Amino acid sequence: MLHNRRAKTPVDAAPCPVKTDDKMIDLWLYGRSPNTEAGYRHDIKCLLTSADKSLSGLTLADLQAFDRLGAERGLAAASRYRRLSSIRSLLHFALCCGYVSFDVSAALVFPKIPNTLAERILSVEEVGRLFQVLERRCAGASLPDGTYSVRELAEALRTSRQVVWETAKSQAWPFTRGLREVSWGGRLQHLYAWETVASWCAPVVLGPGWYSARDLAAAVYCTQAIVWHAAQKNGWPYQTVIRKNKTRVRVKLYHSDCARGIGALSRALRDSALVHLLYYGGLRISEALSLRWRAFRETTGGGALVTVFGKGGKTRTVCLPPQAWQAIKRIQGDARPSAVVIWGESPERPLTREHTTRILKCLAREASVSEGLSPHWFRHSHATHALDNGAPIHLVQATLGHSSLMSTEKYLHANPERSSGEYLPDPTAEPIGKACAKRAAPVILHLPGARATG
């Protein structure tokens, strides 16, 4: 159907190809990415539910009431702007198809979006703390070869003994038996100062320090009951401690190769690979979660090239430095080229966005970083840190996959720790060469034949 964009009305009154709202929405969403389609469907569903009308019955007041409801519920200005943009796109498309007779969103006023980019940029120190936490979680990957008991594996992998027991049982780990010193329980014990009991223990000399009733009884060759009776009778001062009961028992010992496949360690290595992808690659979360192993190609320098299918159906190649590739390669194992890189509940299923958010919230708390941490913060930080360290802006644009250079230029002004005020002079300081800068006295020239003025 031809459409007159100036008049905002169809030129030909040809019949509309669809008759229902659902069919019109399907026609409008055709060819869009799955994430975009899911977001747009949710926005339109919320609008129609709130207004309790069909698309053709919507009015400008309905759209304004919908936006006002979002503001009252605390929805951010950027989210309200995105919802109204999707609604305007649908209504304009419906007008072009002849499904509605007028685009009521043409007169809609969009909310102003405050620029809060600086609040979502991590400092280099904060990124360093996040990576330190991840490496501590992955300490089990460098577990020295040898045999370990369940207790020792649980302490090394920072998990519970129950997790180790269940994993060993389900995977039928081979084991041997050996002696290990273990502690269980504890009991209160009184310690007495040597200066207090020296006269009672004479002629035994034990030296300065604190001794238990067992130690004193062994020194003077008597029973502990005699020592306790003397302590109560003489009122010896004491301090109370808890002594662990230790013994050597025969336990099952598992080889370190089995422990490296434990679930807690595998998840720690996966989380580390995800953060390295987000920060060093500058990837969107949707791009990182959809990666397959066939997209990686190792380079001669120790890094890797990864082919990313990004926003808008665009494909780009991102170069990963060696430290990022080594962190990612740790989780590859014998995975097939078609397997997902960042796996979720099982190696065949990718991690979900919701699970990613929970992982980063927990990581932020442990690293003392803002709990508002989201996957996109690493993308913002990548661009800002790269530009601050002298990276060409066109290279940053290509790495991030920005279609416009203006999208990359916003990171030039987003550093919250720098300001042009640092370059202003100090008005209270003594000017350099002040004596020379003073205005010189006027010089009067007396020309020959000129009359002097009083």
N, C-alpha and C positions, 0 to 999 in steps of 0.2 A: 504494500500500500504506500502510495506517495504521501509525504507529510510536509506541510508548510511549517517550518520551524519558527518563523516570525509570528504567524497567527496562532501557533500552538493548537491547531485544529487539523484534522485530517482533510486532505484535498479531495480525495475520492471516498465516497461513502460505501466502500466495498465491505462485505460482511467480515466480521472478526473471525479468525480461524479457531478460536476457543470460546466456550460458553460459561465456564466456571472459574472461580478464583484459583483453585488448585492447578488447573490446566494452564492458566496464565502464568502462575508462579513457576511451574515446570518449564514453560517456554522461555521465561526470562532467565532462569538459572542455567540453561543449557550451555555446556562447554566450560563452566567455571570449575575451579579446583574443589575437591571434596571439603576442605576446611572452609573455604569461602561460601560454598553452598550451605553447609551446616549453619554457619553464622547468620547468613541472610534469611534462611528459613525461620530461624529462631526469632529474629527481629520482626519479621512480618507476622508471625504467629502471635507474638506479644501484642502487636498493634491491633490486629483484628479481634483478639480476645478482649482487650481493654475497651475498644470502641463498640464491640458487639455489632459490627456492621460488615457488609461486603465491601470489596474494593471500590465498586461503583458508587456506593453510598457514603464514602468518606468525605468529610468537610475539613476546611482549614482549622476549625475549632477542635475537631477530633485530634488532629496532629499536634496542635499546641497543648491540649490536655494530656496527651501521651507523653510529650516531652516534659511537661510540668510534673507529672507523676514520677518520672525517672529522677528528676532533680530532688523531689521530696524524699525519695528512697535512698538518697546519697550516691546516686550514680555519677561517676566522674564526667566532666565536660567532654573529654575525648570520646568516651563511650556513648554519650548522648549524641554527639556529632556523627559518629559512625552509624548509629541506628537511623538517624534522620537521613543520612546520605543513601543508605540502602533503600529506604522508603521512597525517597525522591526518584531514585533510579528505576524502581519498579513502576511507579505511577507514570513517569515519562515514557517508559516502554509500553505500558498499557495504552497510553494516549496514541502512540505511534501505530499500535495495532488496531485501534478503534474500539478497544474494550471499554474505555471510559471516554466521556465527552469533554472532560476538562481536567487539567493537571492542577489539583488544589495545592500541591507542594511547591508550586512556582513562587508563591508569596511567603513561604515559610522562612523565618529568621533563625539562623543556626547559632548555637551558643559559642561564645568566645572560648578558645582553648588556651589556658595559661601554659607558658613554656616551663616545664618542670624537668627538663632533660638532665640538668646538672644534679638533681637529686637521685638519679638512677644510674650514676656513673661510679664505679668502684675505684678507689685509689689503688696504686700499685702495691702498697702495703697490705690492703685488704685482700687483694687477689692472692698475694703471697701466703697470707694466713689460711685462706681456703685450700690452697694446694698443700700446705703443711698438714692440715687435718686429713685430707685425702690420702696422703702418703702414710700417715700414722695408721689409718684404717687398712692400708694395703701392706702393712708390715709383714703379714703372713706370707706374702709372695716371695720374700727373701728369707724364708725359714730355712736354716741350715739343714743339710741332709742328715738324717738320723732317725731314731725312734723316739716317740713321745707318748706320754700317757694322756688320757682324756683331760685331766686337770691342766697339764702343761699346754696342750693345744688350745684349750678354752682361754687361758691367759694370753697366749701368743696372738691368737686371732681376735681377741677382745669380744668374745661371745660367751654364751652360757654352756655349761657342760651338757645340758640336755640337748642342745643343738648338735654338738659333736657326737653324742651317743646315737641320736636318731639318724644322723648322716652315715655314721659308720655301720649301723645296722641295715639301713636301706640299701647302701652301696656294697655291702659285704666286704668291708676292708679286711685284708689279711693282717694278722697280728701275731706277735710273740709275747711271752710272759717274762717279766723281770721285776726286780725289787726297786721300789721308789719310796723315799721318805715322805710321808704325808702327815698333815696336821688335822686334828678334828677337835672341835669344842674348845674349852678353856676353863680355867678356874682361878678364883681370886687367891692371891698369895701375899703374905706380909713379908716385907723386907726390913731387916734391922740394921742400924748403922754400927759399924765396927767399933767406933769410939764408945758406944754405949755398952756393948757386950764384951769388950776386951778383958775386963777384970774377971768376968764370969768364966771366960774361955781360957784364962791363963793356965799353963804357960804356952798355949797354942797361939801362934801369930799368923794371922791371915792377911793383914795389910788393910789400908783404908778402903772403904766401899760399903755396899749394902749386901746382906746375905739373907737367904731364906732359912727357915727352920731346918729344912733338909740339909743345906750346906753346913750349918752349925752342928747338927747332930753327927754328920759324917766326920767333922773335924775333931770333935771331942769323944768320939766313939760312944755315943748314947743314942737313945731313941728320940724321935721328934716330939713325943709327948712330954719328955723331960724339958726340952727347950721351950715348948709352949707354956708349961707350968711356970718356968723361971721368968718368961716374958710377962705373964700376967701378974706374978708376985712382985716383980721389981718395977712394973710399969714402963717397960721399954717403949720408946717412941718408934713408930714404924710408918712405912708408906706401902700403899696397896697397889699391886700390879696384877695383870691378867697373863698367866703363862699358858701357852698353847701346849696341848698334848701332842707329842710327835712319836711316830713309830715307823718302821719300815714294813711295807706290805707288798705282796705279790700282785701286780696289776697287768692289764693288757697294754701292750705297747704297739703303736701304729707308726708306719713309715711316713716321713714328711711328704712324699709324693701323693699319698692319699689325701692328706690334709689340704693340699693346695686346691683341691676341687670342691671344698666345702662351700655351702651356699653363701654364708656370710662373707667369705673372702671373695667369691665370684661377684657378689653384688658391689663390694667395695671397689674392685677393679673396674666394673662397668660404670659406676658413678664417676670414677676418676677419668675414664675415657670420654664420658659425656661432657664433663666440664672442660677438658682439653679441646674437644671439638668446638664447643661454644665459644671459648675465649680465643684460642689460637686460629681457628678457622673463621670466626665471626659469623657463624651460621645461625639462621633462624631455627627455632626449636622444631618446626615442621620438617625442615631440611635435614636436621641431624637425626631425627627419629626414623626417617624414611631411607636412610643410607643402607646400602648392601655392600658386602665385601668386594664385589666385583668393581665397585666405583673407585677403589684405591689402587695406586700404582707407585711402588717404591722407587725413589730416585737414588742416584749414585752418592749423593751427599748425606744419606741417612734419613732424609725426610720422606715425604710422600705427596703425590698429587691426587686430589680427590675430585671427581666429577659430581657436581651438585645440580640437581634439577630443582630450580627455585621458583620463586613467586612469579606469577604471570606466565608460567610455562617456559621460562628462560633457563638455559643450561650454561653453567660457567665452571671453570676449573680453579680450584683453590690449592695453594701450596702450603703444606703443613711443615713446620720446622721439625728437626729430629726429636726434640724432647716430647713434642705432642704425639708424633708417630709411634715412639717407643711405648708411651702410655696406652695408646689405642691398640697396638699390636699384641699387648699382653693378654687380651681377651679373645684373640682370634682362634688360637688352638687349631683344631682340624675342621673348622667351620667351612661349609660349602660356599662357593662364590655367591650364590643366591640368598644366603642367610642374612638376616638383619644384623646390624652391628650393635645397636643399643637394644638389647632384648628386654622383655618384660617378665610376665609370669612364667614364660617358658622360652627356650631359645628360638622357637619358631614365631613367636608373637612379639612385635615391637613394644617398647615402653609407651605408656599413655601420657598425655599432657598432665593429667591430674596427679599421677604418680611422680612425675618429674618435679612438679611444684612441691610436693611433700618432701622429696629428697633434698631439694635446695633449701627449704625452710629449716630442716633439721641441720643441714650443713652450716647455714648462717648462724644458728644459735651456738653451735660448737665452736665456730671461728670468731664469735663476737662481731658479726657483721649485721647490718640492718636486716630484720626479719621480713622486710618487703622484697627481698631478693627474688628475682624471677629470671628465667632463661634469657630474656632479652637484655638484661643488664650486662651480660658478658659481651653481647654484640656492641652495645654503646661503649663499653670500656675498651674493647678492641680498637674501635675507630679513634677514640680520644687518645689512647696511649700511643697508637701508631703515628698519629699526626703530631703529637707532642715530641716524639722522638725523630721527627724529620722525614717521615714517609711521604712520598708524593701523593697529592690528593687524588690524582687519577688512578693510582694503584689501589688506594683504599676504596675508591668507588668500584673498581672492578672486582676486588675481593668480596665486598659486601653485596654486590649485585644490584647497586642502585641504578635506576634508569636515568636519573637526573643528577647532575653535579650539585644541585642545590640541596638535595637530601644529604649529601656528604659534607657540605660546607657548614651545616649547623653544628657539627662537632668541633669546628674551629673556635666557636664562641661558647662552648659548653663546659670549659674547665672551671670548676668551682673554686680552685685554689689559686687562680691567676686573675689579675685584673690590670687594666691600664693605669689604675691608681698607683701601681708600683713604679711607674715611670715618670710620675709628676715630681717636679722639684719641691724642696721643702722651703716654703716662704719665710720661715723663721730663722733659717740658717744664714750665716754671714756670706754675702755674695763674694765670689772670687774676684780679686782685683778691684775691691770696692774703691780704693783710693784713686785708681786709674779711671774708674767709671764715673767719678764725680764730674759734674759739669764744670768746665774750665771758665775762668773769668773772661768777660769779653775783652778783646784787644782793640784799642782805638788807634787807628792809623791817622797821623797828621800829614796830609799831603801838602806839598809846597804851595804857598799862595792861598791856602784855605784859612778861613777865619775860625778861631776857636769859639766854641759856644759855652756860655756860662751854665 
